[in-house]
Structure formats: structure tokens, C-alpha cells
Amino acid sequence: MSNFHHIDSKALLGQLALSGLRGRIIPDADMSKITWFRTGGPAELLYQPADEKDLVYFLKNLPKRIPVLVIGIGSNLLVRDGGIPGVVIQLPVKGFGDVHIISEDVFLAGAAVSDKRLAAAALKAGIAGFHFYHGIPGGLGGALRMNSGANGIETAQRVIEVHSLDRRGNHRILSYDDMQYSYRQTGISEKLIFISALLKGEKGEKNAISEAMDEIRRYRETAQPVREKTGGSTFRNPAGMSAWRMIEKAGCRGLTVGGAQMSQMHCNFMINTGNATGYDLEFLGEIVRKKVFSCSNIKLHWEIKRIGQFLPGRTIMPAIGMDD
């Protein structure tokens, strides 16, 4: 059991059950079953809404004093061992995972659609420009939030508008300009919950799109630890450089802390070799940042999102002069 004190779980669960809420609510939810690292402390309360209407009702009735954190499919996420206070909202595929073709080059996709499925849907519709998602381990919600990209293409290049909800359950439609995209991030408030997006590509030939996706698959299988417990790229690439080259130069390929390791196959991928804690993974990352800075005077910035609180006495301080 957790030591959280934000929520009287029994009272809240009873209140929401009587209100007819249809989503799934889990107290002390085991986040290690959700994150791709397969580690981390519990969420005080995990809520998986049945659909958008259910989510709106939940937000409107959730006491404002209770903190809310939204997560995607758990791929690019490290949950600290002390767990997450308040409510964690995760949009499930059922209710938030549909893809609707609007025209020959535009479609509307739910935030819970996996990047790989998004690429497949675009291929089926003959819409080019989304093949790069085939190699990204994540979902559309996270892609919209962090402007994920690969092969010279970023999410920002495909966004027309993003549909969202604020903390009070009010709808907001965000234009491309509203999103304030930059490399691997957006300037929009993290308090907004992305529920879907209108995306635009180009009319393309299915054979060419399929071949581009196959090429990405072949590369990933030979160059990235896709069968390990990993969160994908650990650090953003510095401007004009590759993070993995900086990591290798600093002698960090294969570097290990407890059950955490910088992959031998691709040293910008951090892996859980079997029994890593959230502390092991984050501490390893900070060691790598420090070594890279000492070796190359380059500051690496986390691409993996770290959330939650540390266990008592197990706090990790960021590398000197680096806050993230």
C-alpha cells in the first residue's frame, strides 16, 4: 500500500460509482505493469475513462485540490519508486483509439492510437508522410506532447489541430501555432489533456509507403534493442549531433547501475536488464549526463519523461548545471 494522503480512495470511488461513471478506477495501481521499463512505484489512483464523455464528467466532478497527471501508453516514461500522488489518467484504446479518414490526405486520430497503428492506418488509406511512426515506440498523445519524430520528419509537420480538455473538462481546439512546437517539445500547458488530432499527409503510393515502413523495421531490428525493456531514446540529440556518439565517446556504452544499463546495441537506449528500479535507471542517466559533459562539454537533456516521487532518502540530484 502507498503512503499517499491526497485522496480518500474509498469515499471517492463510492461517490463516482454512484454517479454512473463508466471508466475503470484503480487505487494503488501498479505502474510497473504499464511502463515499458516494467518498474516504478504505484499511482495513488489510476483512471481509464470509457470515452470522452466519461472523461469530461470525471474532470468536472474531481475535487480541484487533487493533482492530475496524464500518461500515454507508457513507452517513454520512467516512474520513480515512491509512486505518483493524486490521479493518473490513461486514455485506453477503446474510446480513444479510433482513426477516421476525412479526405485523401487528412485523418482524425485518437490520442490512444499507437504510433505503429497510426502508420498502418495511413498506409491502408494511401496517405504518405506517416511512415516514420512505424519506428517510434509510443502513442499519438505522447507524440503530440513531445513532437516525436524520426527519419527527418516530426509530428509538428503533420498537425492541423489538436483537440483537448482542460482540468475542468472544458474542450479546447489548439491550432498548429497554439502548440508552439520545437525540437522534441511543445510550449502548450501540460495541464491540457490531448484527446485527438487532425493530421495531414500527402496522397501517396501504397507500395512506396510500405517499402519505407519495411526499411524502418529492418533498421530498428538490427540497430535498436527493440526486444528489451526500454523506453526508447533516453536523451534528445544535441543540435547537429547524435546523442549516442557523445555517450560512446564518454565511455558509457554498456554502463550499468544495478539492473539498469546503457544498451550495448544502441547506447542512447537505456534498458532494464531484469530487476532495475526507477532509481537505478534515473541515477544511471544522470551519471551518463555528467560523463558526457566532462568529456565533450555537451549538456544532454532527457527525452524520457520522469514522473512521481522518490522513496525517502533516495533522491537524485541532476548533473551539475542541468535541471532536466
C-alpha positions in Angstrom: 0.0 0.0 0.0 1.2 3.5 -0.7 1.7 6.3 1.8 -0.3 8.9 -0.2 -2.7 11.3 1.5 -4.3 13.2 -1.3 -7.3 11.1 -1.8 -9.8 9.2 0.4 -10.0 6.5 -2.2 -12.9 4.6 -0.8 -15.1 7.7 -0.5 -14.1 9.0 -4.0 -14.7 5.5 -5.5 -18.1 5.3 -3.9 -19.1 8.8 -5.0 -18.0 8.2 -8.6 -19.7 4.8 -8.7 -23.0 6.2 -7.6 -22.6 9.0 -10.2 -22.6 6.4 -13.0 -19.0 6.9 -14.1 -18.3 4.1 -16.6 -14.5 4.2 -16.7 -12.1 2.0 -14.8 -10.7 3.3 -11.5 -7.8 1.5 -9.7 -6.4 2.6 -6.3 -2.7 2.0 -5.7 -2.3 1.0 -9.4 0.9 -0.9 -10.2 2.6 1.3 -12.7 5.3 -1.3 -13.5 2.6 -3.2 -15.4 2.1 -0.1 -17.6 5.5 1.4 -18.3 7.7 -0.3 -20.9 10.6 -0.2 -18.4 8.5 -2.5 -16.2 9.4 -0.8 -13.0 8.2 2.1 -10.8 6.0 2.8 -7.8 2.2 2.9 -7.6 -0.2 5.6 -8.7 -2.4 6.7 -5.9 -5.4 6.4 -8.3 -5.4 5.3 -11.9 -8.4 6.3 -14.1 -9.0 4.9 -17.5 -12.1 6.6 -19.0 -14.7 4.8 -21.1 -14.8 7.6 -23.6 -14.6 11.3 -24.0 -18.0 11.9 -22.3 -16.9 9.8 -19.3 -13.6 11.8 -19.0 -15.4 15.1 -19.1 -17.7 14.0 -16.3 -14.8 12.8 -14.2 -12.9 16.0 -14.6 -15.9 18.2 -13.8 -16.5 16.2 -10.6 -13.0 15.6 -9.4 -12.1 17.9 -6.5 -9.7 20.6 -7.7 -7.3 20.0 -4.8 -6.4 16.6 -6.3 -3.4 16.7 -8.6 -3.9 15.1 -12.1 -1.2 13.6 -14.3 -1.9 12.3 -17.8 0.2 9.5 -19.4 0.2 7.7 -22.7 0.9 4.1 -23.4 3.9 4.1 -21.0 6.7 3.8 -23.6 8.8 6.9 -23.0 8.1 7.0 -19.3 10.1 6.4 -16.1 8.0 6.2 -12.9 10.0 6.8 -9.7 9.9 4.2 -6.9 7.9 6.4 -4.5 5.0 6.4 -6.9 2.6 9.1 -8.2 0.4 11.1 -5.8 -3.1 12.1 -6.9 -4.9 10.8 -10.1 -3.1 9.4 -13.1 -5.3 9.4 -16.2 -4.5 7.0 -19.0 -6.7 7.1 -22.2 -7.4 3.5 -23.3 -7.5 2.4 -26.9 -11.2 1.6 -26.5 -12.8 5.0 -26.6 -9.7 6.9 -27.7 -8.1 4.8 -30.3 -10.1 5.3 -33.5 -8.8 6.6 -36.8 -11.2 8.3 -39.2 -10.2 9.1 -42.7 -11.5 12.6 -43.6 -10.1 13.0 -47.1 -7.4 11.6 -49.4 -4.7 13.2 -47.2 -6.3 14.1 -43.9 -7.5 11.9 -41.0 -8.7 12.3 -37.4 -6.9 10.1 -34.9 -7.5 9.4 -31.2 -4.7 10.1 -28.7 -4.5 6.4 -27.6 -3.7 5.2 -31.1 -0.2 3.6 -31.1 2.3 5.2 -33.5 2.7 1.9 -35.3 -1.0 1.5 -35.8 -1.2 5.2 -37.0 1.4 4.4 -39.7 -0.5 1.3 -40.7 -3.8 3.2 -41.0 -2.1 5.8 -43.1 -0.7 3.1 -45.4 -4.1 1.5 -45.8 -5.6 4.8 -46.8 -2.7 5.6 -49.2 -1.6 8.6 -47.2 2.1 9.3 -47.3 4.2 11.1 -44.7 3.4 8.9 -41.6 5.8 6.0 -42.3 8.2 7.4 -39.7 5.7 6.5 -36.9 6.3 2.8 -37.7 9.6 3.0 -35.8 8.5 5.1 -32.8 7.6 3.1 -29.6 4.7 5.2 -28.4 1.2 6.6 -28.9 -0.2 9.7 -30.6 -0.9 11.5 -27.4 2.8 11.4 -26.4 3.9 12.2 -30.0 1.8 15.3 -29.9 3.2 16.3 -26.5 6.8 15.8 -27.3 6.9 16.3 -31.0 8.3 12.9 -31.6 10.0 12.2 -34.9 12.3 10.0 -36.9 13.9 9.9 -40.3 13.9 13.6 -40.7 10.1 14.1 -40.0 8.5 15.4 -36.9 4.9 15.2 -35.6 4.6 19.0 -35.9 4.8 18.7 -39.7 1.6 16.6 -39.7 -0.6 18.6 -37.2 -3.5 20.7 -38.4 -5.2 20.9 -35.0 -5.3 19.1 -31.6 -8.4 18.5 -29.6 -8.0 18.8 -25.8 -9.7 19.1 -22.4 -8.6 21.3 -19.6 -8.6 20.3 -15.9 -12.3 21.4 -15.6 -13.4 19.3 -18.5 -13.8 22.1 -21.0 -13.0 21.5 -24.7 -10.2 23.4 -26.4 -9.2 23.1 -30.0 -5.5 24.0 -30.5 -4.1 25.2 -33.8 -0.7 24.3 -35.1 0.5 27.7 -33.9 -1.1 27.2 -30.5 1.0 24.1 -30.0 4.3 26.1 -30.1 6.3 23.2 -31.4 10.1 23.0 -31.1 12.6 20.1 -31.1 11.1 17.2 -29.1 8.7 19.5 -27.1 5.7 21.8 -27.2 5.1 25.0 -25.4 1.5 24.2 -24.5 0.4 23.6 -20.9 0.9 20.1 -19.6 -2.5 20.5 -17.8 -4.3 20.1 -21.1 -5.3 16.5 -22.0 -4.9 15.7 -25.7 -7.8 13.5 -26.8 -7.4 13.5 -30.6 -5.8 15.3 -33.5 -6.5 16.2 -37.1 -3.4 15.2 -39.2 -2.4 15.9 -42.8 -0.1 14.0 -45.1 0.1 13.6 -48.8 -1.6 11.3 -51.3 0.9 8.5 -51.9 1.6 5.1 -53.5 0.9 2.3 -51.1 3.9 0.2 -52.4 6.3 3.1 -51.7 4.9 3.8 -48.3 5.1 0.1 -47.4 8.7 -0.2 -48.5 9.6 2.9 -46.4 8.0 1.2 -43.4 9.8 -2.0 -44.0 13.1 -0.2 -44.2 12.4 1.4 -40.8 11.5 -2.0 -39.3 14.7 -3.6 -40.7 16.8 -0.8 -39.3 15.2 -1.0 -35.8 15.7 -4.7 -35.6 19.4 -4.5 -36.4 20.3 -1.3 -34.6 18.0 -0.9 -31.6 17.2 -3.1 -28.6 13.5 -3.5 -29.5 13.1 -6.7 -27.5 14.4 -5.3 -24.3 12.5 -3.4 -21.5 13.3 0.1 -22.7 11.8 3.5 -23.0 13.3 4.3 -26.4 15.8 7.2 -26.8 17.0 8.3 -23.4 18.3 11.7 -24.4 17.5 14.3 -27.1 20.1 14.8 -29.8 22.1 18.0 -29.3 21.8 20.4 -32.2 23.7 19.0 -35.1 24.9 16.0 -33.2 23.9 12.4 -32.2 23.4 11.7 -28.5 24.7 8.2 -28.9 28.0 9.4 -30.3 28.5 11.7 -27.3 27.6 8.8 -24.9 30.0 6.4 -26.6 32.8 9.0 -26.6 32.3 9.3 -22.9 32.8 5.6 -22.5 29.2 4.9 -21.4 28.2 2.2 -23.8 27.2 -0.8 -21.6 27.5 1.3 -18.4 25.5 -0.3 -15.6 23.8 0.7 -12.3 22.0 -2.1 -10.5 19.7 -3.6 -13.1 19.9 -0.6 -15.4 22.2 -0.5 -18.4 23.0 1.8 -21.4 22.4 -0.7 -24.2 25.4 -2.3 -25.9 23.4 -2.3 -29.2 22.4 1.4 -29.1 23.9 3.4 -26.2 21.2 6.1 -26.2 18.8 3.4 -25.2 18.5 2.6 -21.5 17.3 -0.9 -20.7 16.1 -2.7 -17.6 18.1 -5.9 -17.6 15.6 -7.6 -15.3 15.4 -6.1 -11.8 16.1 -2.4 -12.3 14.4 0.1 -10.0 13.3 3.6 -11.1 16.2 4.8 -9.0 18.7 2.7 -10.9 17.5 4.0 -14.3 17.5 7.6 -13.4 20.8 7.5 -11.5 22.4 5.8 -14.5 21.1 8.6 -16.7 22.5 11.3 -14.5 25.9 9.6 -14.5 25.9 9.5 -18.3 25.0 13.2 -18.5 27.8 14.1 -16.1 30.3 12.0 -18.0 29.3 13.4 -21.4 29.5 16.9 -20.1 33.0 16.3 -18.6 34.2 14.6 -21.9 32.6 16.9 -24.5 31.2 19.9 -22.7 27.8 19.0 -24.1 24.6 19.0 -22.0 22.4 16.1 -22.7 18.7 16.7 -22.0 16.3 13.9 -21.0 13.9 12.7 -23.7 12.4 10.1 -21.3 9.8 11.7 -19.0 10.5 11.0 -15.3 7.4 11.3 -13.0 6.5 10.7 -9.5 8.4 11.0 -6.2 11.5 9.3 -4.8 11.5 7.0 -1.9 12.7 8.6 1.3 16.4 9.0 1.3 16.7 8.1 -2.4 16.7 11.5 -4.0 18.7 12.0 -7.2 20.2 15.4 -7.9 20.5 16.4 -11.6 24.0 16.7 -13.1 25.7 20.0 -12.3 24.2 22.9 -14.2 21.4 20.7 -15.8 17.9 20.9 -14.5 16.2 18.3 -16.7 
